[in-house]
Amino acid sequence: MLDYVKTILSKVSFDPSLFEKELRKAIGSLLNNEIHELKAWCYRNYSKTHQPILNRCFAV
């Protein structure tokens, strides 16, 4: 499931609102350890373009 989420996020990364929507859906459907791995992956790959979105979504 995590690999699928990464694929989706990669494909929608051009649109900030769609990226945030998909990220929120992913966080709601993944297990805690998968969320931690997703968080690290997102910050590694998208912190330059989507930092505010990442901070909002992972600020739980």
N, C-alpha and C positions, 0 to 999 in steps of 0.2 A: 504494500500500500504506500509506503514511504517513497519508493521509486516513482510510482505513478504520480504522487503529489508533486514531486520535484519536476517531472516532465510537464505537468500542467502549468506550474508556476513559471517555468522557463518559456513556455509558449505564450503566456499572457503578460509577460514582464514589460511589454511595450506600453501597456495601458495601466496606469497606477490604480484606478478605481477597480478594475477587474482583478488586478494582482491582489489587492487588499481583500476583495470578496472571496477569492479562491483560497487565500492564506487563512482567513477566518474559518472557512469551511473545513480546511485541512486540520487546523488546530482542534476543532470540535470533534473530529473523527479519529484522531490518532491516539495512541497510548502515550503515557508520560515520557517514557524513554525515547519514543519516536519524535515527540515534540522537541525534546532537547537536541536531538540530532538535526531536526529540521531547522531549529533556531540557529545552530552553528552554521549550517549550510547556507541559510538565507543571508546571514550577516557576512559570510565569506564572499558570496556571489552578488549580493544586491545592496550592500550598505551604501555604496556610492550613489545609487539612483533612487533607492526606496527607504532610506534611513528613517524618516518620520513614520512611515507605515509600519516598518518592523518594530519600532519602539512602541507604537500604539498596540499592535497585535500581541506582542510578547510581554507587555507590561502587567502581567497577571501575578 
